[in-house]
Amino acid sequence: MESQVRGGTRWKRFAVVMVPSVAATACIGVALAQGALAASFSVSGQSFKVTADELNGTGFTQYGALDSGYNLDGSKTAHPVAVSAFKSASITNMCQSVVTPNIPIFGSVSLVLKAGGSGTPVQAENLYIDVEDLSADAVFHNIDIGVAAGSATKGPGMKGGSEAANPYGFAQQAESATLTNVKQTAWATTAGTFKLSGLKMSVSTGTHECY
């Protein structure tokens, strides 16, 4: 089965429906202890933007969660997200940017990271992206829509640990996924390995984002 999706998705609304906060199941905890899954963490007060010409992933799962963290003033907050998980992913021409506002003297300062644009894609294993907003053209192969998040078997599994996600909630999974012209805003990314070929990082004053 093959499904193609075009355009943007309102991930905030999508995640809020799926997000009742419950403890992770015992099997997820065991996998985490064995190092098979990524642990969750408190997110910073800054989201970041990512673009890519193409992302080819195998073992795809997506489910709703809450990312707990802080605002830049130190107050606690939480963000509804859609966690996109891949057993492995190849990313062509990736750009990641984050802007820190209100720095004395300088104002806003932008950090921009680019990789995978010189013929060797970025490679990731057990990749989790906590997405707030996504726009792309997408093709999914052998997709299952409506599977319980904790019962999904095609992807790397849920993060586990202190992750605020319902293992009985809505999820979708596919044997593979190809996303092109990717633009997304995210709060967190974790990976077992993350190989950045042709890495270039720059810091500059002003607002300079990937899109």
N, C-alpha and C positions, 0 to 999 in steps of 0.2 A: 504493500500500500504506500502511496506517495501523496504527500500533501504540500501544497505551495501556499505561502502566505505573503501578502504584500502590504506595506504601509506600517503605521505605528499602532502601538497597543497601550492603553491606559493602565499601566502595571499597578498604580496605586489602588485603583478600584478592584483590579483583579486580585491583589494580595489581601486586601481587607476582608474579602469574602472568605478567604481560605485560612485565616491566620489564628484561630483560637490557640492560646498558649498552653501546651501541656508538656509533661516530661517526656524525654525520648525513651524509646523502648529499650529493654535490656540488651537485645541483640545489637542495636546501634552502639550502646555503651561498650560492649565487648570489642566491636570493630574499631572503635576509637582507641581503646587501650592497646590494641595490637598495631596501631599506627596506620590502619587502612583508610581512615577518614580524617578530614581536616577538622580541627577544633574551631569553634566560634569564638569571637572576641568582641570587646566593646569598640564600636566604631567611633572615628573622630567626628568632629563637628563640620567636616567638609566632604561633600560628595565630589566625585571626579568624573570627567568625561572621557570616553574612549571611542575611537573610530578604527575601522579596519576595512580594507578592500574586500577581504574574504575570510571567513572562519569555517574550517572544515572540522567537524567533531564527530567522534564515535562514542557510543554509549551515553546517550543524552537523557537527562531527567530534568523536569522543572516543577517546582512546588512553591507555595507561599510561606513566608516567614516574617518575623519581626526582628530587625536589627536594633539592639539597644546600644546606646552610647551617650555622647555628650554634645551640647552646643559649644561654640567657641568661647562662651562666657563661663563654661564649666557646669552649667545646669544639665540635668539628665533629660534624655529624650529617647524616642524610638521611631523607627522608620519601617513602614510596610514595604516588603520587597518581594520580587519573584526570584528565587534562587535557580539559576541555570547551571547545571552540573554536567561535566563531560568526563568520560574515562580518559580520553586523549583529545587534543585539539591542535590544529595547525592554523596559525593566524598570519595573514599576509598584510604587510604595510600597516602596522599597528601604531596608533598615536594615543597617548594618555596625557591628560592635562588636569591640573588642579590650581585654583587661584586662591591665595590667601589675602583677604581684604584688610584694610585699616591698619597697615603697618606704619608706625611713625616715620615721617620724612618721605618714605617711598610710596605710601598709599597701597595699592594692590601689587602683589608680586605673583608671577606665574611660574609654575614648574611644568615643563613639557618633556615627555619621554617618548622617543620614537625607536622602533626596532622592526626587524623583519621586512625591510623594504629594499634589500639588495640581492634578491633572488633566493635568500634562505629564510623561510618563514619562522616566526616564533613557535616554539614547541612547548606544550604543557601537558602534564599528566595529573589526573584527579583534580580537575579545575572546577572551582565554584565561583560564580559571579553573582553577587547580590544586586540585582538590577532594579532601579526605580522607574526608568523610562527607556524604551527601546524602539528603534526604527530600523528596518532591514527588509530585504527580500529573502525569504526563507523556503527551503525545501527539506522536508522530513521524510525519511525512509522507514517503513514498517512502524508507524506511529500508533500508540495507544493513548487515547484521551479519556480521562476519568478514572485512572487507576489510583488506589490509595497510595499516598506518598511513601509510607514505610514499606510497602509491598512491591515497589518498583524494582525490577531486576535488570533492566538494560543499562542503567547508568551506574555511577560509582556509589550510590546510596546517599542517604541524608548525612549532613555533617555530624550530627550527634552532639555530645557534650552538653553545654548549656544553651544550645540553639532553641529559640522559641518558635517551634513549628509543630504542627499536628501530623503525626504519622498516619492518621486515619483520614486526613483531608485530601482534597482534590490535587491530582498531579497528572502530568503527561510524560510519556517516555517514547524514545525512538532508537532504532539501531544506529542511525547516523543522521546528521543534520548539516546542511550547508547554508550559511548566511552570507549575503553579499551586501555591499554598501552599508555597513553597520555603523550606526550612531547610537550610543547609549550613555545614560547617566547611572552611576553605580555608587554604592556605599562601601563595598568591600570585595576583595578578590583573594582567594586562597588557592594554593596548588601544592601538590606533592613535589613536583619539579616544574620550573619555569625557565626555559632556555631562551634568552633574548639575543638573537644574532644581529650584529650591526647596531648595537645599542648606542644611542646618543641622547644625552640629557642636558637641558639648558634651563637656566633660571634668569628671568628678566623682569623688569618693572612693567606695570601695566597689566591689562587683561588680554592674554593670548591663549585662547582655547583651541582644542582640536576641531570644534565646530560651534 
